[in-house]
Amino acid sequence: MQKDAPSLLRQVDIPFSAKAVKQLKLLAKPVDKLPAWHGAAGSKAWLMVDEVVMN
C-alpha cells in the first residue's frame, strides 16, 4: 500500500455449508515490514480488525 492510498474496507464472501460448521477460525497476518515512508519503517506492522460480520 502506498502512503497516499485510502484506507481499505473489504468485504470477503466465503461460502460454506452452515450445517457442516461448528467453529470458525479467522487468521489474519500483517505485512512483515513497514515501508520506508512510514515513521516506524522496517518494523512489523499491526493489523487491526474492527468488525467481523457473519450471516
FENLIN-V525671 format. One line per field, one symbol per residue. phi: phi as a letter, one per 30 degrees, with the letter a starting at -180 (. if undefined). A space follows every 50 residues. Layout:
# FENLIN-V525671
phi = ???
This chain:
# FENLIN-V525671
phi = .decdddccbcccbdadddcccbbbccbbdddbddedddceidddcbccd abcbc
